[in-house]
Amino acid sequence: MSERFETRGEIGHSIAGVRDQLSVQARVFTVAVGLSVVVLGFLYYQYMGLAEKYADLQAAHARIEAQLEAAISNVAKVKLDTEQSRVDAQEVKSLLESALKPPGPPTSASFPGWLGIRADGPKEAKALIDQYKTPVWIYATSPIE
């Protein structure tokens, strides 16, 4: 398949053809290298953007973890305070119940400085009022059932 060249013109013509082929291949290679540089540059740019986004996500994740830990500790404190409040509320309730519990029947010591007299009916109360010539205060208790 190879031909013998007999003149300089044929040799020059064949060398020009090879030169043209190499020129076309060099242009194709140059375009391919240019495109690959552009594509690799774009991919590097995308990678750097993703790396920044990943770093931002890691920072946000760490911040959220810290907030969760703080919330968990606050909930634990609130739980302890709530339990203590329940104990305190039980104590206050028992103190209130004992303070609001009505005392037994009144005695002469119920109203210091005052005389306590027991009257079982209206006649005795009228006799008490008549006994003292000044106004009299009468404190009554509810009947015991």
N, CA, C and O atoms as a MOPAC input file, in Angstrom:
PM7 MOZYME 1SCF
protein

 N      0.79300 1    -1.15500 1     0.00000 1
 C      0.00000 1     0.00000 1     0.00000 1
 C      0.85700 1     1.24900 1     0.00000 1
 O      0.32200 1     2.35000 1    -0.12500 1
 N      2.06500 1     1.13000 1     0.12500 1
 C      2.89800 1     2.30800 1     0.03700 1
 C      3.37100 1     2.48600 1    -1.39400 1
 O      3.66100 1     1.52600 1    -2.10900 1
 N      3.43400 1     3.71900 1    -1.77200 1
 C      3.86800 1     4.02500 1    -3.14600 1
 C      5.28100 1     4.56800 1    -3.08700 1
 O      5.72700 1     5.13400 1    -2.09000 1
 N      5.95300 1     4.37100 1    -4.18500 1
 C      7.30200 1     4.93000 1    -4.30500 1
 C      7.18500 1     6.30000 1    -4.89700 1
 O      6.52200 1     6.52300 1    -5.90900 1
 N      7.87400 1     7.24000 1    -4.21100 1
 C      7.87500 1     8.60000 1    -4.73300 1
 C      9.08100 1     8.76700 1    -5.65500 1
 O     10.19400 1     8.37400 1    -5.30400 1
 N      8.86000 1     9.34300 1    -6.82100 1
 C      9.93000 1     9.45800 1    -7.78200 1
 C     10.42700 1    10.88500 1    -7.93700 1
 O     11.55900 1    11.08100 1    -8.38000 1
 N      9.66000 1    11.85700 1    -7.60300 1
 C     10.09400 1    13.24300 1    -7.75600 1
 C      9.96900 1    13.98000 1    -6.43400 1
 O      9.31700 1    13.53900 1    -5.48700 1
 N     10.63200 1    15.12700 1    -6.42700 1
 C     10.56500 1    15.94700 1    -5.22800 1
 C      9.17300 1    16.51000 1    -5.04200 1
 O      8.75500 1    16.67200 1    -3.89600 1
 N      8.46900 1    16.80200 1    -6.03000 1
 C      7.11500 1    17.33200 1    -5.94700 1
 C      6.17500 1    16.33800 1    -5.26900 1
 O      5.34000 1    16.71800 1    -4.44700 1
 N      6.32100 1    15.07700 1    -5.62000 1
 C      5.49100 1    14.06100 1    -4.98900 1
 C      5.82500 1    13.93900 1    -3.51300 1
 O      4.93600 1    13.77400 1    -2.67700 1
 N      7.10400 1    14.02200 1    -3.19700 1
 C      7.52600 1    13.94000 1    -1.80600 1
 C      6.99400 1    15.15500 1    -1.05000 1
 O      6.47600 1    15.01500 1     0.05800 1
 N      7.11600 1    16.34500 1    -1.63600 1
 C      6.62600 1    17.56900 1    -0.99300 1
 C      5.11300 1    17.52000 1    -0.81400 1
 O      4.57100 1    17.93600 1     0.21000 1
 N      4.45500 1    17.00000 1    -1.83900 1
 C      2.99900 1    16.90400 1    -1.76700 1
 C      2.57600 1    15.92600 1    -0.67100 1
 O      1.61300 1    16.20600 1     0.04300 1
 N      3.24000 1    14.82300 1    -0.51800 1
 C      2.88800 1    13.84500 1     0.50900 1
 C      3.23100 1    14.39400 1     1.90000 1
 O      2.49800 1    14.16200 1     2.86100 1
 N      4.35100 1    15.12200 1     1.99900 1
 C      4.70800 1    15.72400 1     3.29000 1
 C      3.68200 1    16.78300 1     3.65600 1
 O      3.33100 1    16.90500 1     4.83000 1
 N      3.19000 1    17.55300 1     2.69400 1
 C      2.15700 1    18.56200 1     2.95200 1
 C      0.87700 1    17.89000 1     3.43500 1
 O      0.19600 1    18.41900 1     4.31400 1
 N      0.54600 1    16.74600 1     2.87900 1
 C     -0.64800 1    16.01000 1     3.32700 1
 C     -0.50700 1    15.54100 1     4.77400 1
 O     -1.43700 1    15.64200 1     5.57500 1
 N      0.69200 1    15.02100 1     5.08500 1
 C      0.94800 1    14.57000 1     6.45900 1
 C      0.89100 1    15.77100 1     7.39900 1
 O      0.33400 1    15.69000 1     8.49400 1
 N      1.48700 1    16.90600 1     6.94900 1
 C      1.47700 1    18.12300 1     7.75800 1
 C      0.02300 1    18.56900 1     7.99400 1
 O     -0.32000 1    18.94200 1     9.11600 1
 N     -0.81000 1    18.54200 1     6.99400 1
 C     -2.22200 1    18.92200 1     7.15200 1
 C     -2.93400 1    17.97800 1     8.13400 1
 O     -3.71400 1    18.42600 1     8.97500 1
 N     -2.66500 1    16.69500 1     8.02400 1
 C     -3.27200 1    15.71600 1     8.93100 1
 C     -2.84000 1    16.00500 1    10.38100 1
 O     -3.66500 1    16.01100 1    11.29500 1
 N     -1.53900 1    16.24200 1    10.57100 1
 C     -1.03700 1    16.54600 1    11.91700 1
 C     -1.63500 1    17.85400 1    12.42800 1
 O     -1.92800 1    17.98100 1    13.61700 1
 N     -1.81400 1    18.80900 1    11.55200 1
 C     -2.40700 1    20.08400 1    11.93300 1
 C     -3.84100 1    19.87900 1    12.40000 1
 O     -4.25000 1    20.42500 1    13.42400 1
 N     -4.60100 1    19.09100 1    11.64900 1
 C     -5.99200 1    18.80900 1    12.03800 1
 C     -6.01200 1    18.06600 1    13.37400 1
 O     -6.80800 1    18.38700 1    14.25700 1
 N     -5.14100 1    17.08100 1    13.51600 1
 C     -5.09800 1    16.33400 1    14.77300 1
 C     -4.68200 1    17.24000 1    15.94200 1
 O     -5.21700 1    17.11400 1    17.04400 1
 N     -3.74100 1    18.14100 1    15.70400 1
 C     -3.30300 1    19.07200 1    16.75500 1
 C     -4.45800 1    19.97900 1    17.16300 1
 O     -4.64500 1    20.23900 1    18.35200 1
 N     -5.24700 1    20.47200 1    16.18200 1
 C     -6.39800 1    21.31300 1    16.50900 1
 C     -7.44100 1    20.53100 1    17.31000 1
 O     -7.98900 1    21.04300 1    18.28700 1
 N     -7.70800 1    19.31100 1    16.90200 1
 C     -8.67700 1    18.47300 1    17.62000 1
 C     -8.17500 1    18.22100 1    19.04600 1
 O     -8.93600 1    18.30100 1    20.01100 1
 N     -6.87900 1    17.91400 1    19.15600 1
 C     -6.30800 1    17.67400 1    20.47900 1
 C     -6.37500 1    18.93900 1    21.34000 1
 O     -6.67400 1    18.86200 1    22.53100 1
 N     -6.09700 1    20.10700 1    20.73800 1
 C     -6.15000 1    21.37400 1    21.46100 1
 C     -7.57000 1    21.65400 1    21.94500 1
 O     -7.77000 1    22.07400 1    23.08500 1
 N     -8.55100 1    21.42200 1    21.08100 1
 C     -9.95400 1    21.62800 1    21.47800 1
 C    -10.33300 1    20.65400 1    22.59300 1
 O    -11.01700 1    21.02900 1    23.54500 1
 N     -9.88500 1    19.39900 1    22.47100 1
 C    -10.19700 1    18.39700 1    23.49400 1
 C     -9.56800 1    18.78500 1    24.83300 1
 O    -10.20500 1    18.67500 1    25.88100 1
 N     -8.31400 1    19.23800 1    24.78900 1
 C     -7.65300 1    19.66500 1    26.02000 1
 C     -8.35100 1    20.88500 1    26.59300 1
 O     -8.54800 1    20.96600 1    27.80500 1
 N     -8.72700 1    21.83000 1    25.75600 1
 C     -9.44300 1    23.02500 1    26.22800 1
 C    -10.76300 1    22.65600 1    26.87500 1
 O    -11.10000 1    23.15300 1    27.95000 1
 N    -11.51500 1    21.77400 1    26.20900 1
 C    -12.79200 1    21.34100 1    26.78300 1
 C    -12.58100 1    20.60100 1    28.10300 1
 O    -13.33600 1    20.80100 1    29.05500 1
 N    -11.57100 1    19.75800 1    28.16000 1
 C    -11.33100 1    19.01700 1    29.40100 1
 C    -10.91600 1    19.96500 1    30.52500 1
 O    -11.30200 1    19.76300 1    31.67600 1
 N    -10.12500 1    21.00800 1    30.19900 1
 C     -9.75700 1    21.98900 1    31.21500 1
 C    -10.99600 1    22.73100 1    31.70400 1
 O    -11.14800 1    22.96200 1    32.90400 1
 N    -11.87800 1    23.10300 1    30.78500 1
 C    -13.11100 1    23.79600 1    31.17200 1
 C    -13.97400 1    22.88900 1    32.03700 1
 O    -14.48200 1    23.31400 1    33.07400 1
 N    -14.14000 1    21.63400 1    31.60900 1
 C    -14.97800 1    20.69700 1    32.36800 1
 C    -14.36800 1    20.44200 1    33.74600 1
 O    -15.08000 1    20.44300 1    34.75100 1
 N    -13.05400 1    20.22400 1    33.79500 1
 C    -12.41100 1    19.98700 1    35.08700 1
 C    -12.48700 1    21.23000 1    35.97800 1
 O    -12.65200 1    21.11200 1    37.19200 1
 N    -12.36900 1    22.40900 1    35.38600 1
 C    -12.52500 1    23.63900 1    36.16200 1
 C    -13.92300 1    23.75000 1    36.73300 1
 O    -14.10000 1    24.11200 1    37.89600 1
 N    -14.92200 1    23.43600 1    35.91100 1
 C    -16.31200 1    23.47000 1    36.38200 1
 C    -16.52400 1    22.45800 1    37.51200 1
 O    -17.14700 1    22.76800 1    38.52800 1
 N    -15.99800 1    21.25200 1    37.32000 1
 C    -16.14100 1    20.22500 1    38.35700 1
 C    -15.43000 1    20.64300 1    39.64100 1
 O    -15.94700 1    20.38900 1    40.72900 1
 N    -14.26800 1    21.27300 1    39.54700 1
 C    -13.55200 1    21.74700 1    40.72500 1
 C    -14.35600 1    22.83400 1    41.42900 1
 O    -14.44500 1    22.85500 1    42.65600 1
 N    -14.93300 1    23.72500 1    40.65300 1
 C    -15.77000 1    24.79100 1    41.22100 1
 C    -16.96500 1    24.17900 1    41.96300 1
 O    -17.30400 1    24.60700 1    43.06700 1
 N    -17.59500 1    23.18000 1    41.35000 1
 C    -18.72700 1    22.50800 1    41.98900 1
 C    -18.27400 1    21.80500 1    43.27000 1
 O    -18.96800 1    21.84900 1    44.28500 1
 N    -17.12100 1    21.16400 1    43.21700 1
 C    -16.59900 1    20.47300 1    44.38600 1
 C    -16.33200 1    21.45000 1    45.52400 1
 O    -16.64400 1    21.16300 1    46.68000 1
 N    -15.75900 1    22.59700 1    45.19800 1
 C    -15.47900 1    23.58700 1    46.23800 1
 C    -16.78100 1    24.12800 1    46.82900 1
 O    -16.86800 1    24.36200 1    48.03500 1
 N    -17.79300 1    24.32800 1    45.97900 1
 C    -19.10200 1    24.77000 1    46.48500 1
 C    -19.71900 1    23.72900 1    47.40200 1
 O    -20.29000 1    24.06400 1    48.44000 1
 N    -19.60200 1    22.45400 1    47.01200 1
 C    -20.13800 1    21.38800 1    47.85700 1
 C    -19.35800 1    21.28100 1    49.16500 1
 O    -19.93800 1    21.01700 1    50.21800 1
 N    -18.05600 1    21.48400 1    49.09700 1
 C    -17.24900 1    21.43100 1    50.31400 1
 C    -17.66400 1    22.54000 1    51.27800 1
 O    -17.73800 1    22.30900 1    52.48500 1
 N    -17.93400 1    23.73200 1    50.76800 1
 C    -18.39100 1    24.82300 1    51.63100 1
 C    -19.76000 1    24.51800 1    52.22100 1
 O    -20.00400 1    24.75200 1    53.40500 1
 N    -20.65200 1    23.99000 1    51.38200 1
 C    -21.98700 1    23.64000 1    51.87700 1
 C    -21.89000 1    22.54200 1    52.93800 1
 O    -22.60400 1    22.58100 1    53.93900 1
 N    -21.01700 1    21.57700 1    52.72200 1
 C    -20.84200 1    20.49700 1    53.68700 1
 C    -20.30400 1    21.04700 1    55.00600 1
 O    -20.74700 1    20.63700 1    56.07800 1
 N    -19.35800 1    21.96700 1    54.92800 1
 C    -18.82100 1    22.57600 1    56.14300 1
 C    -19.92200 1    23.35700 1    56.87600 1
 O    -20.00000 1    23.31100 1    58.10400 1
 N    -20.76600 1    24.07000 1    56.13100 1
 C    -21.88300 1    24.79700 1    56.74400 1
 C    -22.85500 1    23.83200 1    57.41800 1
 O    -23.35000 1    24.09800 1    58.51300 1
 N    -23.12300 1    22.70700 1    56.74800 1
 C    -24.02500 1    21.71200 1    57.32700 1
 C    -23.42600 1    21.09600 1    58.58700 1
 O    -24.14000 1    20.84700 1    59.55800 1
 N    -22.13000 1    20.85200 1    58.57300 1
 C    -21.47700 1    20.30300 1    59.76500 1
 C    -21.56300 1    21.28900 1    60.92500 1
 O    -21.81800 1    20.89600 1    62.06300 1
 N    -21.35000 1    22.57400 1    60.63200 1
 C    -21.44600 1    23.59400 1    61.68000 1
 C    -22.87300 1    23.68100 1    62.21200 1
 O    -23.08100 1    23.78400 1    63.42100 1
 N    -23.85500 1    23.64100 1    61.31400 1
 C    -25.25900 1    23.67700 1    61.74100 1
 C    -25.59100 1    22.44500 1    62.57400 1
 O    -26.30600 1    22.53500 1    63.57200 1
 N    -25.07500 1    21.30700 1    62.16400 1
 C    -25.31000 1    20.07000 1    62.90100 1
 C    -24.71700 1    20.16400 1    64.31200 1
 O    -25.35600 1    19.76500 1    65.28500 1
 N    -23.51300 1    20.68500 1    64.41500 1
 C    -22.88700 1    20.84300 1    65.72800 1
 C    -23.68100 1    21.82200 1    66.58700 1
 O    -23.84500 1    21.60400 1    67.78800 1
 N    -24.17500 1    22.90100 1    65.97700 1
 C    -24.97300 1    23.88500 1    66.70700 1
 C    -26.28300 1    23.25900 1    67.19600 1
 O    -26.70500 1    23.50100 1    68.32700 1
 N    -26.91200 1    22.46500 1    66.35400 1
 C    -28.17400 1    21.81400 1    66.73400 1
 C    -27.92100 1    20.80300 1    67.85100 1
 O    -28.71400 1    20.69800 1    68.78700 1
 N    -26.81700 1    20.06100 1    67.75100 1
 C    -26.48100 1    19.10800 1    68.80700 1
 C    -26.29300 1    19.82500 1    70.14800 1
 O    -26.76100 1    19.35100 1    71.18400 1
 N    -25.60900 1    20.96200 1    70.11700 1
 C    -25.40200 1    21.72600 1    71.34900 1
 C    -26.74100 1    22.21300 1    71.90300 1
 O    -26.96200 1    22.17000 1    73.11300 1
 N    -27.63200 1    22.67400 1    71.02700 1
 C    -28.94400 1    23.13700 1    71.47500 1
 C    -29.75400 1    21.98100 1    72.06500 1
 O    -30.45700 1    22.15500 1    73.06000 1
 N    -29.65100 1    20.79900 1    71.44500 1
 C    -30.36200 1    19.63300 1    71.97300 1
 C    -29.83000 1    19.25100 1    73.34900 1
 O    -30.60700 1    18.93600 1    74.25000 1
 N    -28.51100 1    19.27700 1    73.51500 1
 C    -27.93600 1    18.95100 1    74.81300 1
 C    -28.38400 1    19.96100 1    75.86800 1
 O    -28.69100 1    19.58400 1    76.99900 1
 N    -28.42100 1    21.24000 1    75.50200 1
 C    -28.88500 1    22.26400 1    76.43300 1
 C    -30.35900 1    22.03800 1    76.78300 1
 O    -30.75300 1    22.17000 1    77.94100 1
 N    -31.16300 1    21.70100 1    75.78200 1
 C    -32.59200 1    21.45300 1    76.02500 1
 C    -32.78100 1    20.24000 1    76.92700 1
 O    -33.64500 1    20.24600 1    77.80400 1
 N    -31.98400 1    19.20700 1    76.71900 1
 C    -32.09500 1    18.00100 1    77.55000 1
 C    -31.72800 1    18.32500 1    78.99100 1
 O    -32.40000 1    17.87400 1    79.91800 1
 N    -30.66800 1    19.10300 1    79.18600 1
 C    -30.29700 1    19.46500 1    80.56100 1
 C    -31.36600 1    20.35100 1    81.19400 1
 O    -31.65000 1    20.21800 1    82.38500 1
 N    -31.96800 1    21.26400 1    80.40700 1
 C    -33.04200 1    22.11000 1    80.94300 1
 C    -34.26100 1    21.27800 1    81.33200 1
 O    -34.89600 1    21.53700 1    82.35400 1
 N    -34.58500 1    20.27700 1    80.51000 1
 C    -35.72600 1    19.40900 1    80.82200 1
 C    -35.44000 1    18.62900 1    82.10300 1
 O    -36.33100 1    18.43700 1    82.93100 1
 N    -34.20200 1    18.18300 1    82.26100 1
 C    -33.85200 1    17.45900 1    83.49200 1
 C    -33.99900 1    18.37400 1    84.70200 1
 O    -34.50000 1    17.94700 1    85.74300 1
 N    -33.56600 1    19.63800 1    84.57700 1
 C    -33.71400 1    20.58700 1    85.67900 1
 C    -35.18700 1    20.83600 1    85.98700 1
 O    -35.58700 1    20.88100 1    87.15100 1
 N    -35.99300 1    20.99600 1    84.93300 1
 C    -37.42700 1    21.23200 1    85.12700 1
 C    -38.06700 1    20.02300 1    85.78900 1
 O    -38.95000 1    20.16700 1    86.63400 1
 N    -37.62300 1    18.83300 1    85.40600 1
 C    -38.17600 1    17.62000 1    86.01600 1
 C    -37.86400 1    17.59500 1    87.51100 1
 O    -38.73400 1    17.28800 1    88.32600 1
 N    -36.62400 1    17.91700 1    87.86500 1
 C    -36.26700 1    17.96000 1    89.28100 1
 C    -37.08200 1    19.02100 1    90.01900 1
 O    -37.58400 1    18.78000 1    91.11700 1
 N    -37.20500 1    20.19900 1    89.40200 1
 C    -37.98600 1    21.26700 1    90.02900 1
 C    -39.44800 1    20.86700 1    90.19100 1
 O    -40.07600 1    21.17600 1    91.20400 1
 N    -39.98700 1    20.17600 1    89.18600 1
 C    -41.38000 1    19.73500 1    89.24800 1
 C    -41.57500 1    18.72500 1    90.37200 1
 O    -42.54700 1    18.79300 1    91.12400 1
 N    -40.63100 1    17.78200 1    90.47300 1
 C    -40.74300 1    16.79900 1    91.54700 1
 C    -40.64800 1    17.48100 1    92.91600 1
 O    -41.39400 1    17.14100 1    93.83400 1
 N    -39.73100 1    18.43900 1    93.04800 1
 C    -39.61500 1    19.17300 1    94.30700 1
 C    -40.88200 1    19.97900 1    94.58400 1
 O    -41.32600 1    20.08400 1    95.72700 1
 N    -41.46200 1    20.55100 1    93.51200 1
 C    -42.69900 1    21.32000 1    93.67800 1
 C    -43.83200 1    20.42400 1    94.14300 1
 O    -44.66300 1    20.83900 1    94.95100 1
 N    -43.87100 1    19.20100 1    93.63800 1
 C    -44.91500 1    18.27500 1    94.09600 1
 C    -44.76400 1    17.98500 1    95.58300 1
 O    -45.74500 1    17.95800 1    96.32600 1
 N    -43.51400 1    17.76800 1    96.00800 1
 C    -43.28700 1    17.51200 1    97.43100 1
 C    -43.69100 1    18.73800 1    98.24700 1
 O    -44.36200 1    18.62400 1    99.27300 1
 N    -43.27100 1    19.91300 1    97.77200 1
 C    -43.62500 1    21.14700 1    98.47400 1
 C    -45.13500 1    21.35800 1    98.48800 1
 O    -45.69500 1    21.79700 1    99.49300 1
 N    -45.79200 1    21.04600 1    97.37700 1
 C    -47.25100 1    21.22100 1    97.30200 1
 C    -47.95300 1    20.29400 1    98.28500 1
 O    -48.94700 1    20.68300 1    98.89800 1
 N    -47.45100 1    19.07700 1    98.44200 1
 C    -48.05100 1    18.15900 1    99.41000 1
 C    -47.90100 1    18.70700 1   100.82700 1
 O    -48.82600 1    18.62600 1   101.63500 1
 N    -46.71400 1    19.26900 1   101.12400 1
 C    -46.50400 1    19.84400 1   102.45200 1
 C    -47.42900 1    21.03600 1   102.67700 1
 O    -48.03600 1    21.16600 1   103.73900 1
 N    -47.53300 1    21.91100 1   101.66200 1
 C    -48.39800 1    23.08500 1   101.78300 1
 C    -49.85300 1    22.65200 1   101.93000 1
 O    -50.60300 1    23.24600 1   102.70500 1
 N    -50.25100 1    21.63100 1   101.19700 1
 C    -51.62300 1    21.14600 1   101.27500 1
 C    -51.92800 1    20.61800 1   102.67800 1
 O    -52.97900 1    20.91200 1   103.24600 1
 N    -51.00800 1    19.84300 1   103.22300 1
 C    -51.26300 1    19.32300 1   104.57700 1
 C    -51.27200 1    20.46000 1   105.60400 1
 O    -52.06400 1    20.43200 1   106.54600 1
 N    -50.39300 1    21.46600 1   105.42900 1
 C    -50.40700 1    22.61300 1   106.34300 1
 C    -51.70900 1    23.40400 1   106.22900 1
 O    -52.27900 1    23.82800 1   107.23400 1
 N    -52.17900 1    23.60000 1   104.96800 1
 C    -53.44000 1    24.31500 1   104.77500 1
 C    -54.61800 1    23.54700 1   105.36300 1
 O    -55.50600 1    24.13400 1   105.98200 1
 N    -54.61800 1    22.23500 1   105.16700 1
 C    -55.71400 1    21.44000 1   105.70500 1
 C    -55.74200 1    21.51900 1   107.22500 1
 O    -56.80300 1    21.62700 1   107.83900 1
 N    -54.54300 1    21.46300 1   107.82400 1
 C    -54.53100 1    21.53900 1   109.29600 1
 C    -54.88600 1    22.94500 1   109.77400 1
 O    -55.49300 1    23.10100 1   110.83300 1
 N    -54.50800 1    23.98700 1   108.99300 1
 C    -54.84200 1    25.35600 1   109.39400 1
 C    -56.31700 1    25.65100 1   109.20100 1
 O    -56.91100 1    26.38700 1   109.98900 1
 N    -56.91500 1    25.08200 1   108.15800 1
 C    -58.33300 1    25.34600 1   107.88800 1
 C    -59.27300 1    24.39500 1   108.62100 1
 O    -60.49000 1    24.57400 1   108.58500 1
 N    -58.72900 1    23.41200 1   109.26800 1
 C    -59.57000 1    22.46800 1   110.00900 1
 C    -60.21200 1    23.21900 1   111.17900 1
 O    -59.52600 1    23.84600 1   111.98600 1
 N    -61.51900 1    23.14200 1   111.24800 1
 C    -62.17500 1    23.89100 1   112.32600 1
 C    -61.78400 1    23.32200 1   113.69300 1
 O    -61.67500 1    22.10900 1   113.87500 1
 N    -61.58000 1    24.22000 1   114.63100 1
 C    -61.21900 1    23.72700 1   115.97400 1
 C    -62.44300 1    23.10100 1   116.64200 1
 O    -63.56100 1    23.17600 1   116.13200 1
 N    -62.21000 1    22.51200 1   117.74100 1
 C    -63.32300 1    21.93400 1   118.50400 1
 C    -64.24200 1    23.03500 1   118.99700 1
 O    -64.11500 1    24.17900 1   118.56000 1
 N    -65.14500 1    22.72800 1   119.87600 1
 C    -66.06600 1    23.74800 1   120.38000 1
 C    -65.29100 1    24.85900 1   121.08500 1
 O    -64.25900 1    24.60400 1   121.70700 1
 N    -65.78900 1    26.08500 1   120.98600 1
 C    -65.06100 1    27.19100 1   121.59600 1
 C    -64.97200 1    27.04800 1   123.11500 1
 O    -65.85800 1    26.50300 1   123.77300 1
 N    -63.88200 1    27.55600 1   123.62600 1
 C    -63.66100 1    27.54500 1   125.07700 1
 C    -63.46100 1    28.97700 1   125.52500 1
 O    -63.54300 1    29.90800 1   124.72300 1
 N    -63.19800 1    29.15100 1   126.82100 1
 C    -62.97200 1    30.50600 1   127.31500 1
 C    -61.68100 1    31.08200 1   126.75800 1
 O    -61.48400 1    32.29600 1   126.79400 1
 N    -60.79700 1    30.23300 1   126.24300 1
 C    -59.52900 1    30.71100 1   125.68100 1
 C    -59.64900 1    30.98800 1   124.18200 1
 O    -58.66600 1    31.40100 1   123.56600 1
 N    -60.80600 1    30.77800 1   123.58200 1
 C    -60.96300 1    30.98600 1   122.14300 1
 C    -60.75700 1    32.43000 1   121.76000 1
 O    -60.15300 1    32.71800 1   120.72600 1
 N    -61.25300 1    33.35400 1   122.58300 1
 C    -61.10500 1    34.78000 1   122.32900 1
 C    -60.42300 1    35.38900 1   123.55000 1
 O    -61.09800 1    35.72100 1   124.52400 1
 N    -59.11400 1    35.53900 1   123.51800 1
 C    -58.40000 1    36.04500 1   124.70700 1
 C    -58.94300 1    37.40700 1   125.13200 1
 O    -59.17600 1    38.28700 1   124.30200 1
 N    -59.13200 1    37.55700 1   126.39700 1
 C    -59.64900 1    38.81200 1   126.93400 1
 C    -61.16900 1    38.86900 1   126.92100 1
 O    -61.75900 1    39.84400 1   127.38500 1
 N    -61.78300 1    37.86200 1   126.40900 1
 C    -63.23300 1    37.82300 1   126.35200 1
 C    -63.72700 1    36.62900 1   127.16700 1
 O    -62.99600 1    35.66600 1   127.39700 1
 N    -64.92500 1    36.71400 1   127.57800 1
 C    -65.52000 1    35.64800 1   128.36900 1
 C    -66.30100 1    34.74000 1   127.43600 1
 O    -67.12200 1    35.21400 1   126.65100 1
 N    -66.05500 1    33.44600 1   127.51300 1
 C    -66.78400 1    32.50400 1   126.68000 1
 C    -67.81900 1    31.77500 1   127.50000 1
 O    -67.49100 1    31.12800 1   128.49500 1
 N    -69.04100 1    31.87300 1   127.09500 1
 C    -70.13000 1    31.23100 1   127.82500 1
 C    -70.91800 1    30.40700 1   126.82600 1
 O    -71.12800 1    30.82100 1   125.68600 1
 N    -71.34300 1    29.26100 1   127.25700 1
 C    -72.08900 1    28.38500 1   126.35900 1
 C    -73.58200 1    28.56500 1   126.63000 1
 O    -74.04800 1    28.50200 1   127.76800 1
 N    -74.31800 1    28.79300 1   125.52500 1
 C    -75.76900 1    28.93400 1   125.64300 1
 C    -76.38700 1    27.93200 1   124.69500 1
 O    -76.07100 1    27.90900 1   123.50500 1
 N    -77.28400 1    27.09200 1   125.23600 1
 C    -77.88200 1    26.05100 1   124.41300 1
 C    -79.18300 1    26.47000 1   123.74900 1
 O    -79.71200 1    25.72400 1   122.92500 1
 N    -79.69700 1    27.59800 1   124.07000 1
 C    -80.95400 1    28.00200 1   123.47700 1
 C    -81.12700 1    29.50000 1   123.52900 1
 O    -80.28600 1    30.20800 1   124.08300 1
 N    -82.23800 1    30.00100 1   122.94400 1
 C    -82.45000 1    31.43800 1   122.93000 1
 C    -82.70300 1    32.03400 1   124.30900 1
 O    -82.39200 1    33.20100 1   124.54400 1
 N    -83.25700 1    31.25800 1   125.20900 1
 C    -83.52800 1    31.78900 1   126.55300 1
 C    -82.22000 1    32.09400 1   127.26900 1
 O    -82.08500 1    33.13500 1   127.91100 1
 N    -81.25300 1    31.17900 1   127.15600 1
 C    -79.96400 1    31.41200 1   127.80900 1
 C    -79.24200 1    32.59400 1   127.17700 1
 O    -78.59100 1    33.36900 1   127.87800 1
 N    -79.35200 1    32.74300 1   125.83800 1
 C    -78.72600 1    33.87500 1   125.16000 1
 C    -79.35700 1    35.17400 1   125.61000 1
 O    -78.64700 1    36.16100 1   125.80400 1
 N    -80.70200 1    35.20700 1   125.78800 1
 C    -81.40500 1    36.40200 1   126.24800 1
 C    -80.99300 1    36.73200 1   127.67300 1
 O    -80.84400 1    37.90100 1   128.02900 1
 N    -80.81300 1    35.70900 1   128.47600 1
 C    -80.38500 1    35.92800 1   129.86500 1
 C    -78.98500 1    36.51200 1   129.88600 1
 O    -78.67900 1    37.35900 1   130.72500 1
 N    -78.12900 1    36.06800 1   128.97100 1
 C    -76.76100 1    36.58500 1   128.88200 1
 C    -76.77500 1    38.05200 1   128.48300 1
 O    -76.03500 1    38.85700 1   129.04700 1
 N    -77.60800 1    38.39900 1   127.52100 1
 C    -77.70400 1    39.78200 1   127.05800 1
 C    -78.24600 1    40.66500 1   128.16900 1
 O    -77.76600 1    41.78100 1   128.36800 1
 N    -79.24500 1    40.17100 1   128.89500 1
 C    -79.84100 1    40.95300 1   129.97100 1
 C    -78.89300 1    41.12000 1   131.14800 1
 O    -78.97600 1    42.10600 1   131.88100 1
 N    -77.99300 1    40.15900 1   131.33000 1
 C    -77.05700 1    40.21500 1   132.45000 1
 C    -76.10400 1    41.40200 1   132.31300 1
 O    -75.76600 1    42.06800 1   133.29100 1
 N    -75.67200 1    41.65100 1   131.04100 1
 C    -74.75600 1    42.77300 1   130.80600 1
 C    -75.56400 1    43.95900 1   130.30300 1
 O    -76.39000 1    43.78900 1   129.40700 1
 N    -75.36400 1    45.11700 1   130.82900 1
 C    -76.13400 1    46.29400 1   130.45000 1
 C    -75.52600 1    46.98600 1   129.23100 1
 O    -76.14400 1    47.89800 1   128.68300 1
 N    -74.37500 1    46.59200 1   128.80600 1
 C    -73.72100 1    47.17700 1   127.62900 1
 C    -73.94600 1    46.25300 1   126.44000 1
 O    -74.37600 1    45.11200 1   126.60800 1
 N    -73.65000 1    46.75100 1   125.22200 1
 C    -73.83700 1    45.85500 1   124.06800 1
 C    -72.95800 1    44.60500 1   124.17600 1
 O    -71.82900 1    44.64700 1   124.66300 1
 N    -73.51700 1    43.51100 1   123.70800 1
 C    -72.85900 1    42.20800 1   123.82100 1
 C    -72.68400 1    41.62900 1   122.42100 1
 O    -73.59200 1    41.67200 1   121.59000 1
 N    -71.49300 1    41.08800 1   122.18700 1
 C    -71.24100 1    40.35800 1   120.93800 1
 C    -71.42600 1    38.88400 1   121.22000 1
 O    -70.95200 1    38.36500 1   122.23000 1
 N    -72.12800 1    38.20800 1   120.30500 1
 C    -72.33200 1    36.77000 1   120.46700 1
 C    -71.72100 1    36.08800 1   119.24300 1
 O    -72.09500 1    36.38600 1   118.10900 1
 N    -70.78500 1    35.17900 1   119.47600 1
 C    -70.19000 1    34.37600 1   118.41000 1
 C    -70.82300 1    33.02200 1   118.44300 1
 O    -70.79600 1    32.34700 1   119.47100 1
 N    -71.38900 1    32.61200 1   117.34400 1
 C    -72.10300 1    31.34400 1   117.28800 1
 C    -71.33300 1    30.36100 1   116.41500 1
 O    -70.66800 1    30.75600 1   115.45800 1
 N    -71.42600 1    29.10900 1   116.74300 1
 C    -70.84600 1    28.05100 1   115.90600 1
 C    -71.99000 1    27.28000 1   115.27900 1
 O    -73.11600 1    27.27300 1   115.77700 1
 N    -71.67300 1    26.64500 1   114.19200 1
 C    -72.72500 1    25.87400 1   113.52600 1
 C    -73.02400 1    24.61500 1   114.32700 1
 O    -72.15000 1    24.08900 1   115.01700 1
 N    -74.23500 1    24.14300 1   114.23600 1
 C    -74.57300 1    22.94000 1   115.01200 1
 C    -73.79300 1    21.73900 1   114.48600 1
 O    -73.50700 1    21.63500 1   113.29300 1
 N    -73.46700 1    20.85900 1   115.38200 1
 C    -72.72900 1    19.64300 1   115.01600 1
 C    -73.73600 1    18.61900 1   114.55200 1
 O    -74.75300 1    18.37900 1   115.20200 1
 N    -73.44200 1    18.03100 1   113.43800 1
 C    -74.37600 1    17.03800 1   112.88800 1
 C    -74.09400 1    15.68100 1   113.41200 1
 O    -74.78300 1    14.72500 1   113.05500 1

